[in-house]
Amino acid sequence: MQRVGNEHDWKLLKKRLPGWQEAFMASRIEEYVKLLSDETKLASARFWQLDKMIKEDRKKTGVIAEMSHSDKDLILLNLLREGAITESDLEGFSEELIETVRYFYKKSNGRKK
C-alpha cells in the first residue's frame, strides 16, 4: 500500500482514534455481556469463548494501535475492516487518503465474498 496523507490527516487521526477505540471496546463489551448472559450454554463454554474473543480483540486496532505517522492509511483500513469505524468516519481526511483507504477496503472485501 502506498503511503498517503498529510499532517492534517495525522492530527485528525490522533484526535479521533481514542473515541473510536472507546466506542469499539464498548461494543465488544456488549457482545461479552450477551455471551455471558446466555444461560443455554455451559459456564465453561461461555468462559472459554469469552477468553478467545478477548484474545482476538486485544490484537485489533480498535483496541490498541501502534501509532506511526506513515501508517495512518493502514490504521484507518484496519479500523474499517474491524468495524470500529464506517466509511462516513473518513470524512474530513484528505481525498487522497480517503480514496486509498476505500480502494483497499473494497478490494479486501471482494476477496472475502
Secondary structure, 3 states (H helix, E strand, C coil): CCCCCCHHHHHHHHHHHHHHHHHHHHHHHHHHHHHHHCCCCCHHHHHHHHHHHHHHHCCCCCCCCCCCHHHHHHHHHHHHHHCCCCHHHHCCCCHHHHHHHHHHHHHHHHHHC
